[in-house]
Amino acid sequence: MGGFSTIGGVEREALVSYAGVTDADGAADGTTLKCSAIGSGSGYPDFDGNQVIITSGPYKGQVRDINGATNADAAGTITVANAFDGQITSGTSFIITGIRTVPAEVAALQADIGDFSAQTNLKSLLAVLGSGWDTENKTVYDKLVTDLLEHGTYGLAAQNTYIWDKDISGYSGVKAGTYLKTLYDDWIDGGRLDLLIDAIKAKTDNLKDTWNDLSAAQVNAEVDTALSDVDLDHLINVAAGTGVYPVPLADDSIIAKILSKADPASASSYDNTTDSLEAISDKVALASVCTEARLSELDAANMPADIDAILAATTTDGVVVNSRTNAYKRLAGVPQVIEVSVTSAANAGNITIATITDQPCVIDSIVIHADTAQTTDLTSCAVYGGAGKVVTFISDSDATQANLDAADKQVSWTGAVRLAAGKTIVMSLEGTGSTAVDLTVTITYHAAVDGGYLA
């Protein structure tokens, strides 16, 4: 495939030898691409040595040197010197430039100077370059090695001798007459520094042997002396005076602070006859009284039940009832209060607030309190009492959503209504939806007969 266009007024043929599209997949390793349009019999010349540029696909812009005949087969296989980053597949656009680069020039250079790869040493390698490098017509090897490296004044051997015998005593702190060779002689095995290190090692080896000669008795004696110097031996093995407190103990020491409450702490205030753990244990009289057997005896007596029975008794038998008990609160005429939280659905209908229990009670007042603004699902929440809601405490015209639509709004009733045991007080929740209400009902009452209460 071909065809050319003008680029900035310059004919494309001046830069591009061929432009085409591959019509078969190249090698999987990216070393070839195929275009039968330039294959054998196509009439196109061999593009070996030119450059090929990929202009489409994933490897667009990659450039490689062509290394081999391009018209050797009908498939037009183009082999590159260095593989592309991946396989060049069918349908990929490419161009072949008219520029011939490195491979051809390398081949020409090798033809001029010979094959370096066959040389086995520097002399044979440099011999390939031939002679005639100066007026003496010497080879490169002779010029570089014989004349320079082996030169009597500037060669490596001459410079080595010069440095080795260099007097460095002119440098600050260096002893007069010191040469590099002298330093070397000092460091080698048997030199002055080596002998000095050996002497230091011998001294330290003797010191180690001296330490190993210490006996366990000598070590223990040293430790005993050190403990005695700070009176630590008095903790266990040595008596600390004959009085009631440890005499050697220093004021405000840690032990002194444990024994004494004074500030500064002094062990002299401690008396082991009264303050020791044993003495304190003797003072605890309950240690001999509160035995397991005695506690079991008290438990068997069932004293809590007896006390409850006494507190629950009325004045009938001449017993004064404790005012903190339920029995007192439920005496006839004693005020009682019950609070009930109501969170049922706004359209739940009748719900029981309280039941009169054991004995008749007199209802003194009822308050409906809005804990929060009540839902608009609520229409009313009237409170009734007795059989069939015969008693109206708070009517549905008073207990409306409008009267309870903000926190702490409330409606109430005050009076006196007697209800017998078993009767109930109910709230009738009427509304348009099931959203929960948030109310508290407070009932103040008293028992008409001892023992009556609301539950």
Secondary structure by P-SEA (a helix, b strand, c coil): cbbbbbcccccccccccccccccccccccccccccccccccccccccccbbbbbcccccccbbbbbcccccccccbbbbbcccccccccccbbbbbccccccaaaaaaaaaacccccccccaaaaaaaaccccccccccccccccccccccccccaaaaaaaaaaccccccccccccccaaaaaaaaccccaaaaaaaaaaaaaaaaaaaaaaccaaaaaaaaaaaaaaacccccccccccccccccccccccaaaaaacccccccccccccccccaaaaaaaccccccccaaaaaaaaaaaaaaaaaaaaaccccccccccccccccccccccbbbbbbbbbcccccccccccccccbbbbbcbbbbbccccccccccbbbbbbccccccccccccccccccccccccccccbbbbbbccccbbbbbbbccccccccbbbbbbbcccccccccc
